Amino acid sequence: MKRVTSIGEILFDVYPKGRTLGGAPFNFIYHIINLTGIGNFISRIGDDSYGNEIIEFLKKNKISVDYIQSDNLHKTGIAKTVLNDQKVPTFTIDLNTAYDYIEQTNDINLLINDNTDCLYFGTLAQRELQSRQTIQSLFNRNIKYFCDLNIRQNFYSDDVLEKSLRAANVLKVNIDELKVLNDFFIKDNFEINNSSGRLLSEFNIELLCVTMGEEGAILFTEDKRNKYKTKIDGIVDTVGAGDAYAALLCIGYLNGWNIEKINRIASRFAGEIIKIKGALPSENSFYNKFRTKIKNG
């Protein structure tokens, strides 16, 4: 089984009536670990009550805390979350939090060089210099790179976008993010197939995923295209659907599945996530049928 490491934010999504643990890089690796039994997570939390809660959660769920740094100057991350009538979240994300200050360490270098086949990263944790330098210092190793762009608010720049795309073997974006990339790099009228194809070519990307909410997802390689849409009843909320899709996308890519299979299984897994509250299942048995699909190849 390929070894996946994720780096970036872990935070609490705070709702009017409670909170859930989140952050795209954490949601992603939580699924990876529960689906495959292996995976590591690099992040930084505050030395505070939220940080203590995170450590307890990780230990309870048998997720290594070896690469979770503690910060006594900056607080654990928070995103205030509101769902609209379609159960789609809008996030207001706190500034100057612990995950903005992830430090490069010898242990992290050893993890990437000796125990990682694929590194997952996004753009939110690159908004401040410290974490940005740490993440980008891990580029250009002899591994695969999975970039889930996850543009939030105004927390990105053309430099971060370009360096992230140049590092990526796999790029996952939503349709709005694809339009942003088109404006930055293609500088032509937006058209999903043309814009996607030109990004693949310009940045030497092996696999590009464009998610479109209820309209499904499209996967692009240099010479293939696949669109898949799954019908879902009983939507509770869509928080974490993209992260769930990303986990199966990554697993499928690393295991050499064809894009039709990747898109179908990833879409169905995301479809199960939006039937529950929050991004993470409360029962481990939730993963059973997808573990079987992965095991059977």
Residue pairs with C-beta under 8 A, 6 or more apart in sequence:
1 36
1 37
1 38
2 117
2 118
2 251
2 254
2 255
3 38
3 39
3 40
3 115
3 116
3 117
3 118
4 29
4 32
4 36
4 38
4 39
4 40
4 116
4 117
4 118
4 119
4 120
4 146
4 250
4 254
5 29
5 39
5 40
5 41
5 42
5 111
5 112
5 115
5 116
5 118
5 119
5 120
6 25
6 26
6 28
6 29
6 32
6 39
6 40
6 41
6 42
6 119
6 120
6 121
7 25
7 41
7 42
7 43
7 102
7 119
7 120
7 121
7 125
7 134
7 135
7 138
8 23
8 24
8 25
8 26
8 42
8 43
8 99
8 120
8 121
8 122
8 124
8 125
8 131
8 135
9 23
9 24
9 25
9 26
9 43
9 77
9 99
9 124
9 125
10 21
10 22
10 23
10 25
10 26
10 41
10 43
10 45
10 54
10 68
10 77
10 99
11 21
11 22
11 23
11 26
11 76
11 77
11 78
11 79
11 93
11 94
11 97
11 99
12 19
12 20
12 21
12 22
12 50
12 76
12 77
12 78
12 79
13 19
13 20
13 21
13 22
13 79
13 81
13 89
13 91
13 239
13 278
13 279
14 78
14 79
14 80
14 81
15 81
15 82
15 83
16 82
20 239
20 277
20 278
20 279
20 280
21 54
21 57
21 280
22 79
22 239
22 240
22 278
22 279
23 43
23 77
23 79
23 99
24 122
24 124
24 148
24 150
24 242
24 243
24 246
25 41
25 43
25 120
25 121
25 122
25 125
25 148
26 41
26 43
27 240
27 243
27 244
27 279
27 280
28 120
28 148
28 243
28 246
28 247
28 250
29 39
29 40
29 41
29 63
29 120
30 61
30 63
30 280
31 243
31 244
31 247
31 248
31 269
31 287
32 38
32 39
32 247
32 250
32 251
33 39
33 63
34 281
34 284
34 287
35 247
35 248
35 251
35 287
35 290
35 291
35 294
36 251
36 294
40 64
40 66
40 67
40 111
40 115
40 116
41 63
41 64
41 67
41 68
42 67
42 68
42 102
42 108
42 111
43 67
43 68
43 69
43 99
43 102
44 68
44 69
44 70
44 71
44 74
44 98
44 99
44 100
44 101
44 102
44 103
44 131
45 51
45 54
45 55
45 68
45 69
45 70
45 71
45 76
45 77
45 98
45 99
46 70
46 71
46 72
46 74
46 75
46 76
46 97
46 98
47 70
47 71
47 72
48 75
48 76
50 75
50 76
50 78
51 70
51 76
51 98
54 68
54 76
55 65
55 68
58 64
58 65
58 68
59 65
66 107
67 107
67 108
67 111
69 98
69 102
69 103
70 98
71 98
71 101
73 101
74 96
74 97
74 98
74 100
74 101
75 94
75 97
75 98
76 97
76 98
77 93
77 94
77 97
77 98
77 99
78 93
78 94
78 97
79 91
79 92
79 93
79 94
80 91
80 92
80 93
81 89
81 90
81 91
81 92
81 239
82 89
82 90
83 89
83 90
83 237
83 239
84 90
86 238
87 235
87 236
87 237
87 238
87 274
88 213
88 238
89 237
89 238
89 239
91 152
91 153
92 153
93 124
93 152
93 153
93 155
96 128
99 125
99 131
100 125
100 127
100 128
100 130
100 131
101 128
101 130
101 131
102 125
102 130
102 131
102 134
102 135
103 130
103 134
104 133
104 134
104 137
108 134
108 138
112 119
112 138
112 141
112 143
113 141
116 143
117 143
117 144
117 254
118 143
118 144
118 145
118 146
118 250
118 254
119 138
119 141
119 143
119 144
119 145
119 146
120 146
120 147
120 148
120 246
120 250
121 135
121 138
121 145
121 146
121 147
121 148
121 164
121 167
122 147
122 148
122 149
122 150
122 164
123 149
123 150
123 151
123 152
123 155
123 156
123 160
123 161
123 164
124 150
124 152
124 155
125 131
125 132
125 135
126 132
126 135
126 136
126 156
126 160
126 164
127 155
127 156
127 160
132 160
136 163
136 167
139 145
139 163
139 167
140 167
144 169
144 170
144 253
144 254
145 167
145 168
145 169
145 170
146 168
146 169
146 170
146 172
146 246
146 249
146 250
146 253
147 164
147 165
147 167
147 168
147 170
147 171
147 172
148 172
148 242
148 243
148 246
149 161
149 164
149 171
149 172
149 173
149 177
149 181
150 242
151 176
151 177
151 180
158 184
161 180
161 181
161 184
161 185
162 184
162 185
165 171
165 181
165 185
165 199
165 203
165 205
166 203
166 204
168 203
168 205
169 205
169 206
169 207
169 253
170 205
170 206
170 207
170 208
170 209
170 249
170 250
170 253
171 199
171 203
171 205
171 207
171 208
171 209
172 208
172 209
172 211
172 242
172 245
172 246
172 249
173 181
173 208
173 209
173 210
173 211
174 210
174 211
174 212
174 213
174 242
175 192
175 210
175 211
175 212
175 213
178 190
178 192
178 195
178 196
178 199
178 210
179 190
179 195
181 195
181 199
182 188
182 190
182 195
182 199
183 190
185 199
185 202
186 195
186 198
186 199
186 202
188 194
188 195
188 198
192 210
192 218
193 220
193 225
196 208
196 210
196 218
196 220
197 220
199 205
199 208
200 208
200 220
200 221
200 222
201 222
206 221
206 222
206 253
207 219
207 220
207 221
207 249
207 253
207 259
208 219
208 220
208 221
209 217
209 218
209 219
209 220
209 245
209 246
209 249
210 217
210 218
210 220
211 217
211 242
211 245
212 218
213 238
214 229
214 232
215 229
216 227
216 228
216 229
216 230
216 267
217 227
217 228
217 229
217 245
217 263
217 266
217 267
218 225
218 226
218 227
218 263
219 225
219 226
219 227
219 259
219 262
219 263
221 259
224 259
226 259
226 260
226 263
227 263
228 260
228 263
228 264
228 267
229 267
230 264
230 267
230 268
230 271
232 271
232 274
232 275
234 275
235 274
235 275
236 274
236 275
236 276
236 277
237 274
237 277
237 278
238 274
239 278
239 279
240 273
240 278
240 279
240 280
241 270
241 271
241 273
241 274
242 270
243 279
244 266
244 269
244 270
244 272
244 273
244 279
245 266
245 267
245 269
245 270
246 266
247 266
247 269
248 262
248 265
248 266
248 269
248 270
248 290
249 262
249 266
251 294
252 261
252 262
252 265
252 266
253 262
255 294
255 297
257 265
257 297
265 290
265 293
269 290
272 286
273 279
273 281
276 282
276 286
281 287
